[in-house]
Amino acid sequence: MFKKLFLVLTILTLALEAKAQLIYRPKYTPDQSLQQYFQNEDMHLKRSVIYVFYNGTPCYNCQQTMDLINQIYHKYYTSLYDLHFVNYETDTEYDYMQAYNLTEPLSLVMVRVSDGAMFGAKKLTGLENQISDPINFSDYLTEQINSFLGNG
């Protein structure tokens, strides 16, 4: 399902890039809260989201970290939350880079959603530096997700 969605989003992104006049630019301003930003964008989120943001020049441990995040998600959270991997440098629809102050090669952002409304976001950085111990990494990440988003 994720692969099909990713393929459709990729095709749509390429089509939008081909027609520069159709590229959507969000109305994010630095004085807005993230909740105001998403409400203005009328995203109609159905459930909480875990975003994994990476840049175009991935770090040495970034791919391994993203793979482990994906494994943890599929083991514990597939039925509870959505997971999206986003290259924030090439994003053309939403200005995630500015909205979440993304400067690291890899960041994970959890967005809590209830009844279609966003109720907060939490960013984790430096995860690629914690990958040397996958068990502790998994424990840390599941504890962060469970404490912020709940565990069902």
C-alpha positions as CSV (number, residue, x, y, z in Angstrom):
1,M,0.0,0.0,0.0
2,F,2.8,2.4,1.0
3,K,4.7,1.7,-2.3
4,K,1.6,2.4,-4.4
5,L,0.9,5.6,-2.5
6,F,4.6,6.6,-2.9
7,L,4.5,5.9,-6.6
8,V,1.3,8.0,-7.1
9,L,2.8,10.9,-5.0
10,T,6.0,10.7,-7.1
11,I,4.1,10.8,-10.4
12,L,2.0,13.7,-9.1
13,T,5.1,15.6,-7.9
14,L,6.8,15.1,-11.3
15,A,3.7,16.3,-13.1
16,L,3.5,19.4,-10.9
17,E,7.2,20.2,-11.4
18,A,6.7,20.0,-15.2
19,K,4.0,22.7,-14.9
20,A,5.7,25.2,-12.6
21,Q,2.7,27.5,-12.6
22,L,0.7,24.8,-10.9
23,I,3.0,24.2,-8.0
24,Y,1.3,24.8,-4.7
25,R,3.0,27.0,-2.2
26,P,1.8,26.9,1.4
27,K,1.0,30.0,3.4
28,Y,3.4,29.2,6.3
29,T,4.8,32.1,8.2
30,P,7.3,31.7,11.0
31,D,4.9,33.4,13.5
32,Q,2.3,30.6,13.1
33,S,2.2,27.5,15.3
34,L,2.3,24.2,13.6
35,Q,-1.4,23.6,14.5
36,Q,-2.4,26.9,12.8
37,Y,-0.3,25.9,9.7
38,F,-2.0,22.5,9.3
39,Q,-5.5,23.9,10.0
40,N,-4.9,26.5,7.3
41,E,-3.8,23.8,4.9
42,D,-7.0,21.9,5.6
43,M,-5.1,18.5,5.4
44,H,-7.9,16.5,7.0
45,L,-5.6,14.1,8.7
46,K,-7.4,10.8,9.7
47,R,-4.9,9.6,12.3
48,S,-1.6,10.6,13.9
49,V,1.5,10.7,11.6
50,I,5.1,9.8,12.0
51,Y,7.2,11.7,9.5
52,V,10.9,10.8,8.8
53,F,12.5,13.7,7.2
54,Y,15.9,13.4,5.5
55,N,17.9,15.6,3.2
56,G,19.3,15.0,-0.3
57,T,22.8,14.2,1.1
58,P,22.1,11.3,3.6
59,C,24.5,10.8,6.4
60,Y,26.5,7.6,6.8
61,N,24.0,6.0,9.2
62,C,20.8,7.6,7.8
63,Q,19.7,4.7,5.6
64,Q,20.3,2.1,8.3
65,T,18.3,4.3,10.8
66,M,15.4,4.8,8.4
67,D,15.3,1.0,7.8
68,L,15.1,0.4,11.5
69,I,12.4,3.0,12.0
70,N,10.5,1.3,9.2
71,Q,10.8,-2.1,10.9
72,I,9.7,-0.7,14.3
73,Y,6.7,1.0,12.6
74,H,5.6,-2.2,10.8
75,K,6.1,-4.3,14.0
76,Y,4.1,-2.1,16.4
77,Y,2.3,0.8,14.7
78,T,1.0,0.0,11.3
79,S,-2.6,-0.2,12.4
80,L,-2.3,2.9,14.6
81,Y,-0.4,5.7,12.7
82,D,0.7,6.7,9.3
83,L,4.4,6.7,8.4
84,H,5.9,9.0,5.7
85,F,9.5,9.3,4.5
86,V,10.0,12.8,3.1
87,N,13.1,14.3,1.4
88,Y,12.5,17.8,2.8
89,E,14.9,19.4,0.4
90,T,12.8,18.4,-2.6
91,D,9.4,18.9,-1.1
92,T,7.3,21.2,-3.3
93,E,3.9,21.0,-1.7
94,Y,4.4,21.9,1.9
95,D,7.3,23.8,3.3
96,Y,8.3,21.1,5.9
97,M,11.8,22.5,6.1
98,Q,10.6,25.8,7.6
99,A,7.5,24.4,9.4
100,Y,9.6,22.0,11.4
101,N,12.9,23.9,11.4
102,L,14.6,21.0,9.6
103,T,18.4,21.3,9.4
104,E,19.6,17.8,10.4
105,P,20.3,15.1,7.9
106,L,17.6,13.0,9.6
107,S,14.7,14.0,11.9
108,L,11.6,12.2,13.0
109,V,8.4,14.3,13.7
110,M,5.4,12.9,15.3
111,V,2.1,14.7,14.7
112,R,-0.8,13.9,17.1
113,V,-4.2,13.9,15.4
114,S,-7.7,13.5,16.8
115,D,-10.9,13.9,14.9
116,G,-9.0,15.4,11.9
117,A,-7.4,18.1,14.0
118,M,-3.7,18.4,14.9
119,F,-3.0,18.5,18.7
120,G,0.8,18.9,18.7
121,A,4.0,17.8,17.2
122,K,7.3,16.5,18.6
123,K,10.6,16.4,16.8
124,L,13.4,13.9,17.5
125,T,16.8,14.5,16.1
126,G,20.2,12.8,16.3
127,L,18.6,9.3,15.8
128,E,21.3,8.4,13.3
129,N,23.8,8.7,16.1
130,Q,22.0,6.1,18.3
131,I,21.9,3.3,15.7
132,S,25.0,1.5,17.1
133,D,22.7,-0.3,19.6
134,P,19.6,-1.3,17.7
135,I,17.9,-2.7,20.9
136,N,18.3,0.5,22.9
137,F,17.3,2.5,19.8
138,S,14.1,0.5,19.4
139,D,13.3,0.8,23.1
140,Y,14.0,4.6,23.0
141,L,11.9,5.1,19.8
142,T,8.9,3.1,21.0
143,E,9.0,4.9,24.4
144,Q,9.0,8.3,22.6
145,I,6.1,7.2,20.3
146,N,4.1,5.7,23.1
147,S,4.5,8.6,25.4
148,F,3.6,11.3,22.8
149,L,1.1,9.5,20.5
150,G,-0.1,6.7,22.9
151,N,0.1,3.0,22.1
152,G,-3.5,2.4,21.0
